[in-house]
Amino acid sequence: MSLETGRYLIHHGDKVVSRRFAEDRSLRPKRIDLLDPSDREITWIIEKSGDEYILNNRGAPTAHIEDNVFALLIHQESATKWIIEAVPRHGKNAYIIKTSDGKGWVAPDKVGEQIIYRPLIVGPSEPPTFPLNQVFQIIKLE
């Protein structure tokens, strides 16, 4: 199932995925973290571009920098074009977020830690299965 351009929430289980509400005031890239649901839920703007997507959080597009996911306040032209793939075997609104080289988003073990960017593990089944730390819920807002 393909997503259309619009406003979304991104969750991992009962946690939210977003930039922190309080950040330093520099123009350095901002971390995309796994946060406690008591923190504010931040709307994502997902822009469809062909078969790929630009994921914007609090007005900044995201990119992988080395082994983590960040929001870019400057040099936004360097944003990663993500592939968002539905994984219905893992439930409604379940997706993996990856790049064409087989790497993608992986949730960290603890709340407050940054979303990891690394090679994804794909289970040898049809349809494929994924470890739960690679599955995110992307929920469209009306």
N, C-alpha and C positions, 0 to 999 in steps of 0.2 A: 504494500500500500504506500503510495507516494504522498508526501506532505505538500501542501500548497503554501505559498507565501502567506505569513500571518503571525499572530501573537500566540506564544506557547509557554508552558511551564515545562521544565526538565527536572525529573526526580530520579533518584536511585533508591528503590525501596521506599522507606518512609522518610528519606532525607531529600533535601533540595540541592540542586546544582546551580551555582551562581558565583558572581563576584561577591566579596564581602561588602557589607554596607559601609563600614569604616575602612578606608584605605589611605595610604600615604598620598600626598598631593603632587608627587612627581609625575612625569609623563612616561615613566617606565611601564612595561606591560604589567597588567594586573592579573593575579592568580584567579583561576576558575577552581572553586573548592566544593567539597562535599560539606554541606552545612546542616545544622539542626533545624527541624521544621519550625521551631519557635523563632528563628531568624526570619526576616522578611522574605517572602517569596518574590523573586524578581522575574519579571516577564522577559522572555526571549523573543526577539524578532528573527524569524527564520525566513530567509530569502531564497527562493528556488531559482537556480541558474542552470538550465538544461537538466542534466541528471544529477547535479551537485547542488550544494547548499552553502550559503554564508550564514553562520550563526552569530547573531549580535546579542550581547548582554550589556544592559545599561548603556546603550548607544555605541558600543565598541565591538567590532568584529573579532572573532577568535582565530587563533593560530596555534600550531604546535611549535614550541621552541624547545629544542633538544627533546627531553623526555616528559614534558608537561604541557598543559593547555593553558593559554593566557588570552586575555582580551587586550587588543592593541589600541591605545589611545592615539598614537601617531604611527606613521608608516602603514596605514590601514590597507594599502594596496597589497601588502604581504599576507593578508588574511588567507587562511587555508580554505580551500573548497572541499567541504566534507561530503561524504556519501552517507546517507541515512538509510539504513536497510531494516525493514520490518522483520521481526522474529516472532510471529504469532504463536509459535509453540511456547513462548515464554509469557504469554498473556496479552490482553488488550493494551494497545498503545506502547508495546515493547519494541525497542529498536536498538541497533548497534550504530555507533557513529565512527566512521573510519575514513581512511584515505585510500587511494588506488593502490598503494604499495602494501596493503594488508595490515597496516598499523591502525590503531584507533584508541578511543577513550576507554580507560579502565578506572573504575572507582577505587579509591584508596581504602585501607582497612579501617581508618578512624575518621570521625567527624572533625572538620577543621583542616584536613589535609587536602592537597591539591589533586585535581584530576590528572591521571597519568596518561602518557601517550606512548604506546609500545605495541609490538606485534600481538595480534589477536589470536586466541586459541579457538579453533573450530572443531567441534565434535564430529566424528566420522559417521554421520547418520543422514538420512534424507527425510525431512528437511534437516539442515545442520542445526546443531545445538551449540550453545555458548555458555561459558561459566557465568554465573550470576553477576560477578563484578564487572562484566562487559555489557550488561543489559541496562538500558535506561528507559524510563517512561517519559514519552513526549506527549503532552496533553494540550490540545488546541483550546484556546480561549475564544469565547463568542465575541 
